[in-house]
Amino acid sequence: MSTLRRFTAVIEREGNGYVASCPEFDVASQGDTVEEARSNLTEALTLFLETADASEIDRRFQPGVFITQVEVPVG
């Protein structure tokens, strides 16, 4: 039985589509919609974790990823 783990997904508009990336592993994918980019990133991460050897997973894993917002004076 597999275990589900939660990773960060950053999705940005690029041209006519979207790029989705996971900064913890430096894995990225793309899609025509936000949902497609997210789904493609999930697939890319799944394939990476299934095929990479443990040493590569350990080497690429960056646990210090923090998503937050900042306030900046404008005007």
Buried (B, 14 or more C-beta within 10 A) or exposed (E): EEEEEEBEBEBEEEEEEBBBBBBBBEBBBBBEEBEBBBBBBBEBBEEBBEEBEEEEEEEEEEEEEEEEEEEEEEE
